[in-house]
Amino acid sequence: MKNLKLFFSALTVAFAILGLTKALSTDITMPITFVCLSATMFISSKEYKDKQQKSSSIYFLLLGVFLLTVTLYNISSIIWGI
């Protein structure tokens, strides 16, 4: 789990840097950044659940769901012009 969390954290930082430096369009990098960040939140939620820390687990789970919801809304507004 730790390696997977490290992988998604590195991807989040890498795509955020690519977006901030304008190496890639932010229309491409921001959704990928948010998906990687939400994957990191889901992995953290699983780790806290395994440690029997239910409140922290729920917090990270809700944060991951919120990030995915915002990302899906942004992608749909780009595609369909909502």
Number of C-alpha atoms within 10 A of each C-alpha: 10 9 8 12 19 12 13 20 18 15 18 22 14 14 22 19 15 17 18 14 11 11 11 15 12 17 12 13 20 21 19 17 24 21 20 24 23 25 22 23 24 21 21 21 24 20 17 18 15 11 11 11 13 13 12 17 22 16 14 20 20 16 17 23 15 13 20 19 13 14 19 15 13 16 17 12 11 11 9 7 8 9
